[in-house]
Amino acid sequence: MLEVNSPIGNIFLDEEFNELKSGNFEKLKISRMELEKRILRRKTDRGTDVGLNLEPGIKLRHGDVIKNGDMKIVVEQLPEKIITVRLKNKNMTDVMVLLGHIIGNRHRPISIKSNEISFPIQADSEKEVFTKLFQSIINHIEIIVEERIFSSHSGANVHEH
């Protein structure tokens, strides 16, 4: 079993791992919730047994590279269902504040890009719940449910309930 204490880099951030972008590497596929754990045991897509025993303060991220002898393994975060709320018009501060308040009361991690806020959900049915919660601003927003890799905005990561 390969025991990992910390990643050696990230395929998306470090040029030294450009050769891995060709796709010839093992993948350790784990969920966003598992990325939060310090201790975890999983198998790669090629069957290598990996034991994570990360140093305090170290968290794995999508694209992190761990080493197995000469072979490098890339951590691949699994896509998940998310809701993206997009403003129909930019510079609507009051709508953004209400969105933040409503989503914050649900203790969801968020991702912020320009005029949209995204957060993870458990099921498609949550769209109905949030549509009701957003009723007072529904004419100013667009709600999209999709499945993709979610990464929370730094400083806006909370533990979900």
N, C-alpha and C positions, 0 to 999 in steps of 0.2 A: 504494500500500500504506500502511495505517495503521501507524505505529510507536508502540508503547506502552512507556513507562518505568515507570509506576506507575498503580495504580487511583486514581480520584477519590472513591471511597466504596464502600459496600456496600448493596445493596437491602434487606437484612434488618436492618441496623444504623443506617442514616441516614434520618431522616424526610424529608429533601429529595428522596429518590428514591421516595416513595410512589406517584407517578404512574406509575412503571414497573411497579408490581404489577398493573396492568391487562393486562399482557402484550404491549403494542404496542412491542416493541423487538427488536433483533437479538440473537441468542444466539451466544456463542462456546462451543461444547461441547467440553470437554477432560477427560481422565481425571485421577484423583487423582495419578498418577505424573507426568503432564505439568505439573500445578500446581506441582510441585517445581522445574521447570526455569526458569532465568532467560532463556534464549534459545529461542524457539519460533516457528514460522510456521504458521498455520492460517487457514481460511476460516470465516466465520460461517455461520449457517443461511440467510442471504440472499446469500451469495457475496462479502462484503467480505473482502479479503485483510488479515490482521492479522499484524504481526510484533512479537513480544514481545522486548524487550531491557531487561529489568527492572534497576533499580538494585540494587547489592549489598544483601542483607538483605531485599529485598522479595519476597514470595511471594504469588501470587494465591490467592484463596479462593472458594468457591462463593458467588455473589451479588455479587462485586466488579463495579463499574461502570467501564468505560473509555470514553473519548470519541472520537468520529469527527465532528469539526466540531460541528454542533448535535445530531447523532444519538448516542444513548448505546447502548453495547453491554454486555450483562450476561454475565458469565462463569458458565457453567452446568456444574457438575461432573457427569460421567456416573455413573450408578449402577453398583455393582459387587457381586459376590457377597461376602457376609460371613457369619461365624458369630457368633451371639450365644449366650453361655452365661449362663443365668439360674439363680440359686440358688432352690431350692424353698422354703427357709426363710431368713429374714433373720438377720443377726448370726452368720454361720458363718465366723468369721475364719480358722480353719484351712483351710477349703475355699477361701476367696478367696486365701490365701497360696499354696496349691498350684497354683491356677489361674494366678496371676501367674507363678509359677516355671516351669510347663510352657510357657505361652505365651511367656514371656520367652526361654526356651531356643530358641525358634523364630524369635526376632528379628522379631516382628510388631508393628506399631503397634497400639495399643489405644484403645478408647473405653470409659469407665466411666460408668455411670448407675446409681445406687441399688444394686440387687442383681444387676447384670448387667455382663458384659464382652463387647465386640464387637471383632472383628478381621477384616481382609480375607483372602479365600482366592482361589485360582486356579480351582478346580473343585469341583463337588459331592462328588467322591470324597474330598476332604480331611476331610469329616465323619467318615468311617470311621477315618482316621488319628487325629484328635483324640479320637474315642470310645475308641479303644484307649489313648491317652495319658492320658485322664481316668478310666481303669478303676477306680482306687482310690476315686474320689469320684462315680462315675456315678450312684449312687442319690440324691445330693444336688443334682443339677443337671439342667437341661433344655437341650438343644442345638438351636438353630434355625438353618437356612440360609435366607437371604433375599437379595434384591437391592435395595440402596438406596444412597444417597449416604453415604459413610463420611468422618467427620472425626475425626482422632485427638485424644485427650485432650492438652491442652497439657502439655508436659514428658514425655510418654510417646510421642513420635514417634521411631521409629528407622528406619534404612534397612533395607528388607527384603533378604534374601539370596535 
